[in-house]
Amino acid sequence: MTLPPIGFPAQSTSTLLRNLLSDLKGEADVARVEAVTGRIEDVPKALGGRVREPLELERDFSDLEQYRQIIAIAETRSAATQGAIENLRTLTDDLTNQATLALQNGTQNGLETMSRYADESLRSAISSLNTSIGGRAIFSGDAGDVLPLADAETIIAEVATLLSGATDATVASDAVRDAFNDPGGLFETTLYAGGTGDAPAAEIAEGERVNYQSRADEQVYRDITRNYAVLAVAYDPATALPDDVREGIAEAALLELRNAVDPLNRESARIGVAEERMDTMKARHIVTETALTESLNDLTGADALTAAARMQEVEGQLEILFLTTARLSQLSLSNFLR
């Protein structure tokens, strides 16, 4: 009689057990992931090899996330632009009131105080127009790596040079205006360092772009910086000018500042339209994301309860397998004869 083998199982049986153990552990891991995430772990297998649809949905999700990031950056920059414009509006209103009272009263102390106030206003205006967000100067157009405007000292010094020795207020005012407005003139060659083109528009949806930024070389900003500087120089004791010229250039600057408020409002409104468009697209993206999520759930969603039940079942099978393996590994002649 041939006795059956005793002791350790044959190599083929051991390999079979190891493979079975590996398979069960894999099933347990899959079931555990699906129970936690609510997503099918092996999508191609579950969909019978149909991977195109979920891949397209994932791509759409990626596009939405990119648009969301672009809109967030654009909103930050547009808010900073609106804040700068609002500061210019406040500065212009305050300086206009200050200059009006000073010219009406005509006292030397009041006029010199007005010029100092204009100097401070120019510094604040330049600070606003030189605002940078994330290392990009928002008023520099397509040259966002450089600040657009020179400092207040440079601007005031250049305006003072243009006005020096003036004997006629109208001629003096025209000379400063031409220097700021003429192509290739003082402003464009010395005072403005930004780009001549607009900053890239933001693509907030497929085929949808918005231009939400402003440039410091636009006419309203040229006028504001020029007239702030003229008022700062007009009654500066260091400037040698006849009294009638001082008064004439100050009155001309004051008139232009009164007219600068409407252009500021229009620029703010233009950017506001872009901001409203961004809000609209954000709402649309939310709706689109909800629809994509439902579609993805239909394709790849796993029943968490079913997955949890399967995980418990597999864990039970693993326990039986471990117990069986342990018993087989302990077989010996003495144990067999007991």
C-alpha positions in Angstrom: 0.0 0.0 0.0 1.3 3.4 -0.9 1.0 6.0 1.8 -0.1 9.5 0.9 2.6 12.2 1.4 2.7 13.8 4.8 4.4 16.8 6.2 4.6 20.0 4.1 2.2 20.2 1.1 3.6 19.7 -2.3 5.1 22.7 -4.1 2.1 22.9 -6.5 -0.3 23.1 -3.6 1.8 25.8 -1.9 1.9 27.8 -5.1 -1.8 27.5 -5.4 -2.4 28.7 -1.9 0.0 31.7 -2.4 -1.8 32.6 -5.7 -5.2 32.3 -4.0 -3.9 34.5 -1.1 -2.7 37.1 -3.5 -5.9 37.2 -5.4 -8.0 37.5 -2.3 -5.8 40.3 -0.9 -6.2 42.1 -4.3 -10.0 41.7 -4.1 -10.0 43.0 -0.5 -8.0 46.0 -1.5 -10.3 46.8 -4.4 -13.4 46.4 -2.2 -11.9 48.6 0.5 -11.1 51.4 -2.0 -14.5 51.2 -3.6 -16.2 51.2 -0.2 -14.3 54.4 0.8 -14.3 56.3 -2.5 -17.6 55.1 -3.9 -15.8 54.7 -7.2 -15.2 51.5 -9.3 -11.5 50.7 -9.0 -11.1 48.8 -12.3 -13.1 51.0 -14.6 -12.1 49.4 -17.9 -13.1 46.0 -16.6 -16.4 47.3 -15.2 -17.3 49.1 -18.5 -16.2 46.2 -20.7 -13.2 48.1 -22.1 -15.2 51.4 -22.7 -12.6 53.9 -21.4 -13.2 56.8 -23.8 -16.2 58.2 -22.0 -14.7 58.4 -18.5 -11.5 59.8 -20.0 -13.4 62.5 -21.8 -15.2 63.4 -18.5 -11.9 63.6 -16.7 -10.6 65.9 -19.4 -13.7 68.1 -19.0 -13.1 68.2 -15.2 -9.5 69.3 -15.8 -10.6 72.0 -18.2 -13.1 73.3 -15.6 -10.4 73.4 -12.9 -8.1 75.4 -15.3 -10.8 77.9 -16.0 -11.5 78.2 -12.3 -7.9 79.0 -11.6 -7.8 81.5 -14.5 -10.9 83.3 -13.2 -9.5 83.4 -9.7 -6.4 85.1 -10.9 -8.4 87.5 -13.1 -10.7 88.4 -10.2 -7.8 89.2 -8.0 -6.2 91.4 -10.6 -9.4 93.1 -11.6 -10.3 93.8 -7.9 -6.8 95.4 -7.5 -7.4 97.5 -10.7 -10.8 98.6 -9.4 -9.2 99.5 -6.1 -6.5 101.6 -7.8 -9.2 103.4 -9.9 -11.2 104.1 -6.8 -8.2 105.5 -5.0 -7.5 107.8 -8.0 -11.2 108.9 -7.9 -11.0 109.7 -4.2 -7.6 111.5 -4.6 -8.9 113.6 -7.5 -12.1 114.6 -5.7 -10.1 115.6 -2.6 -7.4 117.5 -4.5 -10.0 119.3 -6.6 -11.8 120.5 -3.5 -8.5 121.5 -1.9 -7.3 123.4 -5.0 -10.6 125.1 -5.4 -10.6 126.5 -1.8 -6.9 127.4 -2.0 -7.4 129.4 -5.3 -10.5 131.1 -4.0 -8.9 132.2 -0.7 -5.6 133.1 -2.4 -3.5 133.0 0.7 0.1 132.1 0.2 0.1 129.5 3.0 -3.1 127.9 1.6 -1.7 127.8 -1.9 1.6 126.2 -0.8 -0.3 123.7 1.3 -2.3 122.8 -1.8 0.9 122.1 -3.7 2.2 119.9 -0.9 -1.1 118.1 -0.9 -0.9 117.6 -4.7 2.6 116.2 -4.2 1.3 113.6 -1.7 -1.6 112.8 -4.0 0.8 112.2 -6.9 2.8 109.8 -4.8 -0.4 107.9 -3.8 -1.6 107.8 -7.4 1.7 106.4 -8.7 1.7 103.8 -5.9 -1.8 102.7 -7.1 -0.8 102.6 -10.8 2.4 100.7 -10.0 0.4 98.0 -8.1 1.8 94.4 -8.7 -0.1 91.2 -8.1 1.9 88.0 -8.0 5.0 89.7 -9.4 3.0 91.2 -12.3 2.4 95.0 -12.6 -1.3 95.2 -13.5 -1.1 98.6 -15.2 1.8 97.7 -17.5 -0.1 96.0 -20.3 1.9 93.4 -22.1 5.1 94.3 -20.1 4.0 93.2 -16.7 7.5 92.5 -15.5 8.2 96.2 -15.1 6.5 99.0 -13.1 4.8 101.4 -15.5 5.4 104.8 -14.0 8.5 106.6 -12.8 8.6 107.8 -9.2 7.0 111.1 -8.1 10.3 112.9 -7.8 11.2 112.2 -11.4 7.8 113.3 -12.7 7.7 116.5 -10.6 11.3 117.3 -11.6 10.5 116.9 -15.3 7.4 119.1 -15.0 9.3 121.7 -13.1 11.9 121.8 -15.8 9.1 122.3 -18.5 7.6 125.1 -16.5 10.8 126.8 -15.5 11.1 130.3 -16.8 7.5 130.4 -18.2 6.0 133.8 -18.7 2.7 132.8 -20.2 0.4 130.3 -18.4 -1.4 129.0 -21.5 1.9 128.4 -23.3 3.3 126.7 -20.2 0.3 124.4 -19.8 0.3 123.5 -23.5 4.0 122.6 -23.2 3.4 120.2 -20.3 0.4 118.7 -22.0 2.3 118.1 -25.3 5.1 116.4 -23.4 2.6 114.0 -21.8 0.5 113.4 -24.9 2.8 113.5 -28.0 3.9 110.2 -29.4 7.6 109.7 -28.5 7.4 112.6 -26.1 8.5 112.9 -22.5 5.9 110.6 -21.0 6.4 107.8 -23.4 10.2 107.9 -23.4 11.0 108.8 -19.8 8.0 108.5 -17.5 6.2 105.4 -18.8 8.0 102.0 -18.9 5.1 99.7 -19.4 4.0 97.9 -22.6 2.3 99.4 -25.6 -0.1 96.5 -25.9 -2.8 95.2 -23.6 -2.1 92.4 -21.2 -3.4 89.0 -22.5 -7.1 88.5 -22.2 -8.2 85.8 -19.8 -9.8 82.7 -21.3 -12.6 82.0 -18.8 -14.4 79.4 -20.9 -13.9 77.7 -24.3 -14.0 80.6 -26.8 -14.7 83.1 -24.1 -12.1 85.8 -23.3 -12.3 88.9 -21.2 -10.0 92.0 -21.1 -10.2 93.1 -17.5 -7.0 95.2 -17.1 -6.0 98.8 -17.7 -2.8 100.5 -18.8 -1.1 103.5 -17.1 -0.5 105.2 -20.4 -4.2 105.6 -21.1 -5.3 109.2 -21.5 -7.1 109.5 -18.2 -4.0 108.4 -16.2 -1.7 110.7 -18.2 -4.0 113.6 -17.4 -4.2 112.8 -13.7 -0.5 112.4 -13.2 0.3 115.5 -15.3 -2.2 117.7 -13.5 -1.2 116.4 -10.0 2.4 117.3 -10.9 1.5 120.7 -12.2 -0.4 121.6 -9.0 2.5 120.2 -7.0 4.9 122.5 -8.8 2.6 125.6 -9.2 3.0 127.0 -5.7 6.2 125.2 -4.6 8.5 128.0 -3.3 11.4 126.3 -5.0 9.8 127.1 -8.4 10.5 130.5 -9.8 7.3 131.6 -11.7 5.4 134.8 -11.9 2.2 134.9 -9.8 -0.1 135.1 -12.9 1.6 132.0 -14.4 1.2 130.1 -11.1 -2.4 130.9 -11.0 -3.0 130.2 -14.7 -1.4 126.8 -14.7 -3.1 125.8 -11.5 -6.6 126.8 -12.8 -6.0 124.9 -16.0 -4.9 121.8 -14.1 -7.9 122.1 -11.8 -10.3 122.3 -14.7 -8.8 119.2 -16.3 -9.0 117.3 -13.0 -12.7 118.0 -12.7 -13.1 116.5 -16.2 -11.1 113.4 -15.3 -13.7 111.8 -13.0 -16.0 110.7 -15.8 -13.2 108.9 -17.7 -12.3 107.1 -14.5 -15.9 106.0 -14.0 -16.1 104.7 -17.6 -12.9 102.7 -17.1 -14.2 101.3 -13.9 -17.5 100.4 -15.6 -15.6 98.7 -18.5 -13.8 96.5 -16.0 -17.0 95.9 -14.2 -18.5 94.4 -17.3 -15.7 91.9 -17.5 -16.1 91.1 -13.8 -19.8 90.4 -14.3 -18.9 88.1 -17.2 -16.6 86.2 -15.0 -19.3 85.8 -12.4 -21.6 84.5 -15.0 -19.1 81.9 -16.3 -18.3 80.8 -12.7 -22.0 80.0 -12.2 -22.1 78.1 -15.5 -19.0 76.2 -14.6 -20.7 75.1 -11.4 -23.7 73.8 -13.3 -21.5 72.1 -15.8 -19.5 70.4 -13.0 -22.6 69.1 -11.4 -23.7 67.5 -14.7 -20.3 66.0 -15.3 -20.2 64.6 -11.8 -23.6 62.9 -12.3 -22.4 61.5 -15.6 -19.2 60.2 -14.1 -21.1 58.6 -11.2 -23.3 56.8 -13.6 -20.3 55.4 -15.3 -17.9 54.7 -12.5 -19.9 55.0 -9.3 -19.7 52.0 -6.9 -22.3 51.0 -4.3 -20.4 51.6 -1.1 -22.7 49.2 0.9 -22.2 46.4 -1.7 -18.4 47.1 -1.7 -18.3 46.9 2.1 -20.2 43.7 2.1 -17.9 42.2 -0.5 -14.9 43.4 1.5 -16.2 41.5 4.6 -16.8 38.4 2.6 -13.3 38.5 1.1 -11.8 39.1 4.6 -13.7 36.0 5.8 -12.3 34.0 3.0 -8.8 35.3 3.8 -9.2 34.2 7.4 -10.1 30.7 6.3 -7.2 30.6 3.9 -4.8 31.7 6.6 -6.1 29.1 9.0 -5.9 26.4 6.4 -2.3 27.4 5.4 -1.3 27.4 9.0 -2.6 23.9 9.6 -1.0 22.5 6.5 2.3 24.1 7.5 2.2 22.3 10.9 1.7 18.8 9.5 4.2 16.2 10.7 4.3 12.4 11.1 3.5 12.6 14.8 0.6 15.1 14.2 -0.7 12.9 11.4 -0.7 9.7 13.7 -2.5 11.5 16.5 
